Amino acid sequence: MNDKRQRPQRPFTLRHSGNVGSIVQYARLLRERQPAWNAMLDLEVQDHTWLVAWSGNTLQVLCQSPVWHAWLRRNEKKVIKRWNKEFPEDPVQQIQSSIRHWHAQLPAQLRVQKKPEIYADQAAQTLKQSSKQMAPDIARAMLRLAETLEKAQAGEATKLSAKEKGAELSE
């Protein structure tokens, strides 16, 4: 029987071949360098710029908005100096940046909101009928709720605090 469990496994290598392999290697290297890129920048900029590529003495950076693009232009020499110190094998002389709003809003879809159905008139009647089948304490509470619903529906509800209601009941 030719069972796969019996065969020796092919050893895992970090080297990939072909076009896909080169893309995977580049992506892995880019992912490794992103934390180093963030470390070169001031804290306020770190979440707003992404390293895209580096080649031909040029860093390619993606900025979230024109604000961070302008910041990168103002601090270009300082960032290049830090890059060349961190990665002497890939020295750069300029930074090429582009703006991509990654919190861009898509056109809003028109949503028709359903009008909530109001069951207040039915609720009071249902509470009164259901209270007949409940224990006396629960039935009284349900009848008070039904009365409150009827008053609210008629616009007669008053805003009395629990303390005031207690005072009225004790009189």
Residue pairs with C-beta under 8 A, 6 or more apart in sequence:
14 28
15 21
15 25
16 22
16 24
16 25
30 51
30 52
30 53
33 51
33 87
34 50
34 51
36 86
36 87
37 49
37 50
37 51
38 46
40 79
40 82
40 83
40 86
41 49
41 79
42 75
45 68
45 71
45 72
48 63
48 64
48 65
48 67
48 68
49 61
49 62
49 63
49 64
49 68
49 72
49 97
50 61
50 62
51 59
51 60
51 61
52 60
52 61
52 62
53 59
53 60
54 60
54 87
54 90
54 92
57 91
57 92
57 93
57 94
58 92
58 93
58 94
58 95
58 96
59 79
59 80
59 83
59 92
59 94
59 95
59 96
60 95
60 96
60 97
60 98
61 72
61 95
61 96
61 97
61 98
62 97
62 98
62 99
62 100
63 69
63 72
63 97
63 98
63 99
63 100
64 99
64 100
64 101
64 102
64 103
65 99
65 101
66 99
69 97
69 98
69 99
72 79
72 95
72 97
73 97
76 94
76 95
79 95
80 92
80 93
80 94
80 95
83 91
83 92
84 91
84 92
120 149
120 152
120 153
121 153
123 146
123 149
124 146
124 147
124 149
124 150
124 153
125 146
127 142
127 143
127 145
127 146
127 149
128 142
128 143
128 146
130 142
131 138
131 139
131 140
131 142
131 143
131 146
132 139
134 142
148 157
151 157
160 168
